[in-house]
C-alpha cells in the first residue's frame, strides 16, 4: 500500500476544519469565547491564567474576553477559596443555555450536510472518526 501524502492530508484537514467552522457559525460568539465556555462547562470553574493557557492566548486577552462574557451574563467570578487574591471564573446557567443552543444549531447544520451523503460516504466518515479523534487528541469515540 502506498504511503499517504502527509502534506496533502494536512492541507485538506486544515481546509476542512476551517470550512466546517465557517459554515456552522450560528451566533455572535467568537470561537475562543465558545471554547472558553466549553472548558468551563466540562471542567468547572478555573482561573483566568488557566483559561488563557488552554486557549493559547495572553492573560490580558483572556481577561478582556472574560469581562465581555461576564457583561453578557455568560460567566461569573467567585473568590478562590484556596487563594483569596485570585478569582475563579465559572459558566452561568445562561452561559450553559447559550452554549447548548449553539451546539444544537451547529449539529443541525452538520446533520443537514451529512444527510446529503450516500450510505457509503456516511460509512467512510464514520470509519474515519477514530483516526480524526486521535489527530485532535480528543479520544472520545
N, CA and C atoms as an extended XYZ file, in Angstrom:
423
Properties=species:S:1:pos:R:3:atomname:S:1:resname:S:1:resid:I:1 pbc="F F F"
N         0.841       -1.184        0.000 N   UNK     1
C         0.000        0.000        0.000 CA  UNK     1
C         0.882        1.241        0.000 C   UNK     1
N         0.548        2.212       -0.822 N   UNK     2
C         1.340        3.433       -0.955 CA  UNK     2
C         1.198        4.305        0.288 C   UNK     2
N         2.287        4.988        0.631 N   UNK     3
C         2.267        5.906        1.772 CA  UNK     3
C         1.422        7.134        1.421 C   UNK     3
N         0.547        7.554        2.333 N   UNK     4
C        -0.250        8.749        2.056 CA  UNK     4
C         0.637        9.993        2.033 C   UNK     4
N         0.229       10.974        1.272 N   UNK     5
C         0.930       12.257        1.196 CA  UNK     5
C         0.498       13.098        2.397 C   UNK     5
N         1.364       13.146        3.422 N   UNK     6
C         1.004       13.840        4.659 CA  UNK     6
C         0.794       15.335        4.445 C   UNK     6
N         1.563       15.942        3.537 N   UNK     7
C         1.361       17.365        3.242 CA  UNK     7
C        -0.040       17.604        2.690 C   UNK     7
N        -0.474       16.733        1.779 N   UNK     8
C        -1.808       16.861        1.186 CA  UNK     8
C        -2.888       16.642        2.251 C   UNK     8
N        -2.707       15.630        3.086 N   UNK     9
C        -3.681       15.367        4.152 CA  UNK     9
C        -3.770       16.540        5.124 C   UNK     9
N        -2.630       17.104        5.490 N   UNK    10
C        -2.620       18.238        6.415 CA  UNK    10
C        -3.370       19.424        5.811 C   UNK    10
N        -3.106       19.718        4.550 N   UNK    11
C        -3.788       20.834        3.883 CA  UNK    11
C        -5.294       20.571        3.804 C   UNK    11
N        -5.663       19.360        3.436 N   UNK    12
C        -7.084       19.025        3.308 CA  UNK    12
C        -7.794       19.122        4.653 C   UNK    12
N        -7.174       18.613        5.708 N   UNK    13
C        -7.794       18.687        7.036 CA  UNK    13
C        -7.896       20.126        7.535 C   UNK    13
N        -6.865       20.934        7.269 N   UNK    14
C        -6.909       22.352        7.667 CA  UNK    14
C        -8.048       23.069        6.947 C   UNK    14
N        -8.160       22.844        5.645 N   UNK    15
C        -9.224       23.483        4.877 CA  UNK    15
C       -10.597       22.963        5.306 C   UNK    15
N       -10.685       21.662        5.586 N   UNK    16
C       -11.938       21.072        6.065 CA  UNK    16
C       -12.360       21.707        7.383 C   UNK    16
N       -11.423       21.772        8.337 N   UNK    17
C       -11.741       22.321        9.657 CA  UNK    17
C       -12.159       23.782        9.547 C   UNK    17
N       -11.430       24.554        8.761 N   UNK    18
C       -11.792       25.962        8.590 CA  UNK    18
C       -13.152       26.122        7.938 C   UNK    18
N       -13.408       25.328        6.926 N   UNK    19
C       -14.709       25.388        6.255 CA  UNK    19
C       -15.839       24.977        7.161 C   UNK    19
N       -15.610       23.953        7.952 N   UNK    20
C       -16.639       23.498        8.885 CA  UNK    20
C       -16.933       24.577        9.922 C   UNK    20
N       -15.885       25.202       10.448 N   UNK    21
C       -16.086       26.266       11.431 CA  UNK    21
C       -16.848       27.446       10.834 C   UNK    21
N       -16.467       27.833        9.612 N   UNK    22
C       -17.156       28.959        8.975 CA  UNK    22
C       -18.607       28.626        8.664 C   UNK    22
N       -18.854       27.416        8.210 N   UNK    23
C       -20.211       27.058        7.781 CA  UNK    23
C       -21.158       26.790        8.936 C   UNK    23
N       -20.627       26.616       10.139 N   UNK    24
C       -21.501       26.328       11.284 CA  UNK    24
C       -21.571       27.500       12.252 C   UNK    24
N       -21.081       28.654       11.852 N   UNK    25
C       -21.176       29.844       12.721 CA  UNK    25
C       -22.641       30.214       12.845 C   UNK    25
N       -23.154       30.225       14.054 N   UNK    26
C       -24.590       30.408       14.252 CA  UNK    26
C       -24.933       31.610       15.124 C   UNK    26
N       -23.948       32.260       15.722 N   UNK    27
C       -24.242       33.354       16.635 CA  UNK    27
C       -23.068       34.314       16.687 C   UNK    27
N       -23.120       35.237       17.600 N   UNK    28
C       -22.074       36.254       17.680 CA  UNK    28
C       -20.896       35.845       18.564 C   UNK    28
N       -20.945       34.661       19.157 N   UNK    29
C       -19.819       34.211       19.979 CA  UNK    29
C       -18.620       33.901       19.093 C   UNK    29
N       -17.463       34.376       19.502 N   UNK    30
C       -16.241       34.006       18.789 CA  UNK    30
C       -15.899       32.547       19.091 C   UNK    30
N       -15.033       31.975       18.292 N   UNK    31
C       -14.601       30.608       18.546 CA  UNK    31
C       -13.948       30.510       19.922 C   UNK    31
N       -13.151       31.500       20.290 N   UNK    32
C       -12.475       31.473       21.584 CA  UNK    32
C       -13.473       31.601       22.734 C   UNK    32
N       -14.474       32.442       22.561 N   UNK    33
C       -15.492       32.591       23.606 CA  UNK    33
C       -16.250       31.280       23.788 C   UNK    33
N       -16.661       30.662       22.676 N   UNK    34
C       -17.389       29.399       22.765 CA  UNK    34
C       -16.513       28.309       23.369 C   UNK    34
N       -15.255       28.279       22.987 N   UNK    35
C       -14.345       27.274       23.526 CA  UNK    35
C       -14.119       27.493       25.020 C   UNK    35
N       -14.014       28.738       25.438 N   UNK    36
C       -13.850       29.053       26.856 CA  UNK    36
C       -15.068       28.582       27.646 C   UNK    36
N       -16.260       28.861       27.132 N   UNK    37
C       -17.474       28.378       27.794 CA  UNK    37
C       -17.486       26.853       27.852 C   UNK    37
N       -17.027       26.222       26.795 N   UNK    38
C       -16.994       24.770       26.744 CA  UNK    38
C       -16.051       24.200       27.806 C   UNK    38
N       -14.866       24.802       27.957 N   UNK    39
C       -13.933       24.366       29.007 CA  UNK    39
C       -14.601       24.458       30.371 C   UNK    39
N       -15.239       25.597       30.639 N   UNK    40
C       -15.867       25.808       31.937 CA  UNK    40
C       -17.018       24.840       32.161 C   UNK    40
N       -17.760       24.555       31.107 N   UNK    41
C       -18.877       23.617       31.208 CA  UNK    41
C       -18.389       22.214       31.533 C   UNK    41
N       -17.290       21.799       30.890 N   UNK    42
C       -16.760       20.447       31.089 CA  UNK    42
C       -16.002       20.293       32.395 C   UNK    42
N       -15.186       21.289       32.745 N   UNK    43
C       -14.236       21.108       33.843 CA  UNK    43
C       -14.526       21.935       35.081 C   UNK    43
N       -15.489       22.828       35.013 N   UNK    44
C       -15.800       23.646       36.171 CA  UNK    44
C       -14.977       24.918       36.226 C   UNK    44
N       -15.166       25.645       37.298 N   UNK    45
C       -14.539       26.950       37.473 CA  UNK    45
C       -13.017       26.853       37.424 C   UNK    45
N       -12.411       27.877       36.822 N   UNK    46
C       -10.952       27.934       36.772 CA  UNK    46
C       -10.474       29.376       36.691 C   UNK    46
N        -9.200       29.538       36.938 N   UNK    47
C        -8.582       30.862       36.909 CA  UNK    47
C        -8.410       31.351       35.473 C   UNK    47
N        -8.311       32.656       35.339 N   UNK    48
C        -8.085       33.255       34.022 CA  UNK    48
C        -6.780       32.756       33.425 C   UNK    48
N        -5.750       32.593       34.246 N   UNK    49
C        -4.466       32.119       33.710 CA  UNK    49
C        -4.606       30.732       33.092 C   UNK    49
N        -5.382       29.882       33.718 N   UNK    50
C        -5.603       28.532       33.183 CA  UNK    50
C        -6.381       28.597       31.880 C   UNK    50
N        -7.423       29.422       31.841 N   UNK    51
C        -8.195       29.579       30.611 CA  UNK    51
C        -7.316       30.117       29.480 C   UNK    51
N        -6.461       31.078       29.795 N   UNK    52
C        -5.565       31.649       28.782 CA  UNK    52
C        -4.631       30.581       28.228 C   UNK    52
N        -4.100       29.743       29.106 N   UNK    53
C        -3.228       28.652       28.657 CA  UNK    53
C        -3.986       27.685       27.756 C   UNK    53
N        -5.195       27.312       28.145 N   UNK    54
C        -5.989       26.358       27.369 CA  UNK    54
C        -6.316       26.900       25.981 C   UNK    54
N        -6.547       28.209       25.906 N   UNK    55
C        -6.924       28.823       24.628 CA  UNK    55
C        -5.729       29.383       23.864 C   UNK    55
N        -4.545       29.272       24.448 N   UNK    56
C        -3.313       29.765       23.818 CA  UNK    56
C        -3.426       31.246       23.467 C   UNK    56
N        -3.922       32.027       24.442 N   UNK    57
C        -3.980       33.477       24.294 CA  UNK    57
C        -3.284       34.096       25.496 C   UNK    57
N        -3.004       35.383       25.408 N   UNK    58
C        -2.363       36.056       26.535 CA  UNK    58
C        -3.363       36.233       27.680 C   UNK    58
N        -2.820       36.401       28.870 N   UNK    59
C        -3.685       36.633       30.021 CA  UNK    59
C        -4.507       37.912       29.845 C   UNK    59
N        -3.923       39.025       29.346 N   UNK    60
C        -4.749       40.220       29.129 CA  UNK    60
C        -5.880       39.976       28.114 C   UNK    60
N        -5.612       39.194       27.075 N   UNK    61
C        -6.666       38.893       26.098 CA  UNK    61
C        -7.782       38.085       26.752 C   UNK    61
N        -7.422       37.115       27.584 N   UNK    62
C        -8.442       36.309       28.256 CA  UNK    62
C        -9.199       37.160       29.273 C   UNK    62
N        -8.511       38.056       29.948 N   UNK    63
C        -9.185       38.945       30.898 CA  UNK    63
C       -10.251       39.763       30.182 C   UNK    63
N        -9.904       40.306       29.025 N   UNK    64
C       -10.882       41.068       28.247 CA  UNK    64
C       -12.055       40.211       27.807 C   UNK    64
N       -11.768       38.986       27.356 N   UNK    65
C       -12.839       38.074       26.936 CA  UNK    65
C       -13.749       37.744       28.118 C   UNK    65
N       -13.162       37.443       29.257 N   UNK    66
C       -13.958       37.112       30.447 CA  UNK    66
C       -14.821       38.304       30.848 C   UNK    66
N       -14.280       39.505       30.747 N   UNK    67
C       -15.077       40.698       31.076 CA  UNK    67
C       -16.288       40.805       30.144 C   UNK    67
N       -16.094       40.531       28.857 N   UNK    68
C       -17.213       40.590       27.898 CA  UNK    68
C       -18.230       39.477       28.184 C   UNK    68
N       -17.732       38.277       28.476 N   UNK    69
C       -18.637       37.169       28.803 CA  UNK    69
C       -19.409       37.454       30.088 C   UNK    69
N       -18.729       38.054       31.042 N   UNK    70
C       -19.374       38.405       32.312 CA  UNK    70
C       -20.451       39.475       32.080 C   UNK    70
N       -20.148       40.460       31.261 N   UNK    71
C       -21.121       41.515       30.958 CA  UNK    71
C       -22.361       40.941       30.269 C   UNK    71
N       -22.172       39.859       29.514 N   UNK    72
C       -23.293       39.203       28.843 CA  UNK    72
C       -24.006       38.190       29.712 C   UNK    72
N       -23.555       38.043       30.945 N   UNK    73
C       -24.199       37.106       31.860 CA  UNK    73
C       -23.862       35.647       31.585 C   UNK    73
N       -22.777       35.401       30.829 N   UNK    74
C       -22.414       34.032       30.461 CA  UNK    74
C       -21.470       33.370       31.457 C   UNK    74
N       -20.700       34.187       32.175 N   UNK    75
C       -19.803       33.669       33.212 CA  UNK    75
C       -19.923       34.552       34.443 C   UNK    75
N       -19.452       34.015       35.552 N   UNK    76
C       -19.407       34.785       36.801 CA  UNK    76
C       -18.053       34.552       37.460 C   UNK    76
N       -17.728       35.459       38.351 N   UNK    77
C       -16.481       35.343       39.128 CA  UNK    77
C       -16.838       35.017       40.570 C   UNK    77
N       -15.966       34.230       41.171 N   UNK    78
C       -16.107       33.985       42.608 CA  UNK    78
C       -14.706       33.866       43.187 C   UNK    78
N       -14.595       34.141       44.458 N   UNK    79
C       -13.295       34.072       45.116 CA  UNK    79
C       -12.803       32.635       45.127 C   UNK    79
N       -11.502       32.484       44.935 N   UNK    80
C       -10.870       31.166       45.029 CA  UNK    80
C       -10.658       30.869       46.507 C   UNK    80
N       -11.315       29.850       47.008 N   UNK    81
C       -11.229       29.512       48.435 CA  UNK    81
C        -9.804       29.175       48.857 C   UNK    81
N        -8.990       28.698       47.906 N   UNK    82
C        -7.612       28.328       48.239 CA  UNK    82
C        -6.657       29.507       48.182 C   UNK    82
N        -7.063       30.596       47.492 N   UNK    83
C        -6.203       31.772       47.357 CA  UNK    83
C        -7.110       32.988       47.239 C   UNK    83
N        -7.292       33.699       48.324 N   UNK    84
C        -8.209       34.831       48.368 CA  UNK    84
C        -7.872       35.947       47.402 C   UNK    84
N        -6.630       35.982       46.896 N   UNK    85
C        -6.241       37.033       45.947 CA  UNK    85
C        -6.732       36.724       44.539 C   UNK    85
N        -7.072       35.479       44.290 N   UNK    86
C        -7.439       35.055       42.942 CA  UNK    86
C        -8.944       34.852       42.817 C   UNK    86
N        -9.407       34.921       41.584 N   UNK    87
C       -10.820       34.670       41.300 CA  UNK    87
C       -10.932       33.458       40.393 C   UNK    87
N       -12.029       32.755       40.554 N   UNK    88
C       -12.355       31.649       39.662 CA  UNK    88
C       -13.485       32.101       38.753 C   UNK    88
N       -13.389       31.708       37.498 N   UNK    89
C       -14.406       32.028       36.507 CA  UNK    89
C       -15.246       30.781       36.304 C   UNK    89
N       -16.566       30.944       36.303 N   UNK    90
C       -17.455       29.799       36.118 CA  UNK    90
C       -18.555       30.166       35.134 C   UNK    90
N       -19.043       29.181       34.432 N   UNK    91
C       -20.138       29.387       33.495 CA  UNK    91
C       -21.442       29.527       34.282 C   UNK    91
N       -22.298       30.421       33.834 N   UNK    92
C       -23.599       30.616       34.478 CA  UNK    92
C       -24.634       29.716       33.809 C   UNK    92
N       -25.797       29.559       34.430 N   UNK    93
C       -26.865       28.805       33.755 CA  UNK    93
C       -27.200       29.398       32.378 C   UNK    93
N       -27.195       30.720       32.274 N   UNK    94
C       -27.446       31.362       30.976 CA  UNK    94
C       -26.339       30.999       29.986 C   UNK    94
N       -25.097       30.975       30.462 N   UNK    95
C       -23.972       30.588       29.604 CA  UNK    95
C       -24.130       29.165       29.092 C   UNK    95
N       -24.584       28.266       29.957 N   UNK    96
C       -24.831       26.876       29.539 CA  UNK    96
C       -25.926       26.807       28.473 C   UNK    96
N       -26.977       27.591       28.658 N   UNK    97
C       -28.064       27.612       27.674 CA  UNK    97
C       -27.564       28.105       26.320 C   UNK    97
N       -26.792       29.188       26.327 N   UNK    98
C       -26.252       29.747       25.084 CA  UNK    98
C       -25.348       28.720       24.404 C   UNK    98
N       -24.500       28.062       25.184 N   UNK    99
C       -23.594       27.058       24.634 CA  UNK    99
C       -24.372       25.885       24.049 C   UNK    99
N       -25.379       25.411       24.748 N   UNK   100
C       -26.178       24.285       24.255 CA  UNK   100
C       -26.949       24.656       22.983 C   UNK   100
N       -27.495       25.874       22.946 N   UNK   101
C       -28.197       26.324       21.731 CA  UNK   101
C       -27.232       26.390       20.549 C   UNK   101
N       -26.030       26.887       20.809 N   UNK   102
C       -25.018       26.979       19.744 CA  UNK   102
C       -24.673       25.581       19.229 C   UNK   102
N       -24.445       24.657       20.151 N   UNK   103
C       -24.106       23.288       19.754 CA  UNK   103
C       -25.236       22.639       18.964 C   UNK   103
N       -26.474       22.832       19.414 N   UNK   104
C       -27.623       22.248       18.715 CA  UNK   104
C       -27.755       22.830       17.305 C   UNK   104
N       -27.546       24.127       17.182 N   UNK   105
C       -27.635       24.762       15.861 CA  UNK   105
C       -26.522       24.253       14.938 C   UNK   105
N       -25.316       24.116       15.477 N   UNK   106
C       -24.212       23.591       14.678 CA  UNK   106
C       -24.465       22.145       14.283 C   UNK   106
N       -24.956       21.339       15.227 N   UNK   107
C       -25.273       19.942       14.913 CA  UNK   107
C       -26.312       19.857       13.810 C   UNK   107
N       -27.313       20.728       13.841 N   UNK   108
C       -28.355       20.704       12.813 CA  UNK   108
C       -27.765       21.000       11.435 C   UNK   108
N       -26.838       21.936       11.357 N   UNK   109
C       -26.185       22.253       10.082 CA  UNK   109
C       -25.399       21.051        9.586 C   UNK   109
N       -24.643       20.427       10.479 N   UNK   110
C       -23.829       19.277       10.094 CA  UNK   110
C       -24.719       18.100        9.694 C   UNK   110
N       -25.792       17.862       10.439 N   UNK   111
C       -26.719       16.771       10.101 CA  UNK   111
C       -27.313       16.993        8.716 C   UNK   111
N       -27.658       18.234        8.413 N   UNK   112
C       -28.203       18.553        7.095 CA  UNK   112
C       -27.191       18.225        5.996 C   UNK   112
N       -25.935       18.551        6.245 N   UNK   113
C       -24.883       18.245        5.261 CA  UNK   113
C       -24.658       16.738        5.146 C   UNK   113
N       -24.642       16.046        6.287 N   UNK   114
C       -24.436       14.598        6.265 CA  UNK   114
C       -25.581       13.880        5.550 C   UNK   114
N       -26.783       14.412        5.675 N   UNK   115
C       -27.951       13.783        5.045 CA  UNK   115
C       -27.812       13.742        3.524 C   UNK   115
N       -26.976       14.601        2.973 N   UNK   116
C       -26.764       14.624        1.530 CA  UNK   116
C       -25.742       13.614        1.046 C   UNK   116
N       -25.125       12.888        1.962 N   UNK   117
C       -24.110       11.900        1.579 CA  UNK   117
C       -24.758       10.549        1.292 C   UNK   117
N       -24.079        9.777        0.479 N   UNK   118
C       -24.550        8.420        0.204 CA  UNK   118
C       -24.274        7.531        1.414 C   UNK   118
N       -24.916        6.364        1.487 N   UNK   119
C       -24.613        5.442        2.589 CA  UNK   119
C       -23.131        5.070        2.656 C   UNK   119
N       -22.492        4.883        1.511 N   UNK   120
C       -21.058        4.556        1.511 CA  UNK   120
C       -20.221        5.715        2.044 C   UNK   120
N       -20.589        6.950        1.672 N   UNK   121
C       -19.854        8.113        2.167 CA  UNK   121
C       -20.045        8.268        3.672 C   UNK   121
N       -21.264        8.045        4.142 N   UNK   122
C       -21.512        8.114        5.591 CA  UNK   122
C       -20.699        7.064        6.340 C   UNK   122
N       -20.623        5.858        5.784 N   UNK   123
C       -19.831        4.797        6.411 CA  UNK   123
C       -18.352        5.182        6.440 C   UNK   123
N       -17.870        5.819        5.382 N   UNK   124
C       -16.465        6.239        5.330 CA  UNK   124
C       -16.184        7.315        6.382 C   UNK   124
N       -17.112        8.260        6.537 N   UNK   125
C       -16.956        9.299        7.558 CA  UNK   125
C       -16.931        8.654        8.946 C   UNK   125
N       -17.860        7.754        9.186 N   UNK   126
C       -17.911        7.085       10.488 CA  UNK   126
C       -16.642        6.279       10.753 C   UNK   126
N       -16.133        5.594        9.727 N   UNK   127
C       -14.913        4.795        9.884 CA  UNK   127
C       -13.692        5.669       10.162 C   UNK   127
N       -13.713        6.908        9.675 N   UNK   128
C       -12.571        7.806        9.866 CA  UNK   128
C       -12.560        8.465       11.239 C   UNK   128
N       -13.678        8.428       11.963 N   UNK   129
C       -13.756        9.141       13.241 CA  UNK   129
C       -12.671        8.775       14.250 C   UNK   129
N       -12.371        7.494       14.480 N   UNK   130
C       -11.310        7.200       15.461 CA  UNK   130
C        -9.977        7.851       15.100 C   UNK   130
N        -9.601        7.818       13.834 N   UNK   131
C        -8.342        8.443       13.420 CA  UNK   131
C        -8.411        9.956       13.585 C   UNK   131
N        -9.542       10.564       13.246 N   UNK   132
C        -9.681       12.012       13.385 CA  UNK   132
C        -9.639       12.423       14.855 C   UNK   132
N       -10.262       11.641       15.725 N   UNK   133
C       -10.175       11.928       17.157 CA  UNK   133
C        -8.718       11.854       17.626 C   UNK   133
N        -7.980       10.883       17.137 N   UNK   134
C        -6.575       10.765       17.525 CA  UNK   134
C        -5.765       11.963       17.056 C   UNK   134
N        -6.070       12.469       15.868 N   UNK   135
C        -5.360       13.655       15.360 CA  UNK   135
C        -5.601       14.839       16.289 C   UNK   135
N        -6.811       14.983       16.790 N   UNK   136
C        -7.133       16.117       17.662 CA  UNK   136
C        -6.911       15.806       19.127 C   UNK   136
N        -6.515       14.598       19.429 N   UNK   137
C        -6.248       14.150       20.806 CA  UNK   137
C        -7.492       14.194       21.680 C   UNK   137
N        -8.677       14.086       21.077 N   UNK   138
C        -9.900       14.092       21.866 CA  UNK   138
C       -10.169       12.745       22.502 C   UNK   138
N        -9.919       11.681       21.761 N   UNK   139
C       -10.095       10.322       22.271 CA  UNK   139
C       -11.449       10.108       22.935 C   UNK   139
N       -12.519       10.490       22.266 N   UNK   140
C       -13.837       10.369       22.864 CA  UNK   140
C       -14.800        9.550       22.004 C   UNK   140
N       -14.308        8.591       21.258 N   UNK   141
C       -15.178        7.803       20.382 CA  UNK   141
C       -16.175        7.021       21.178 C   UNK   141
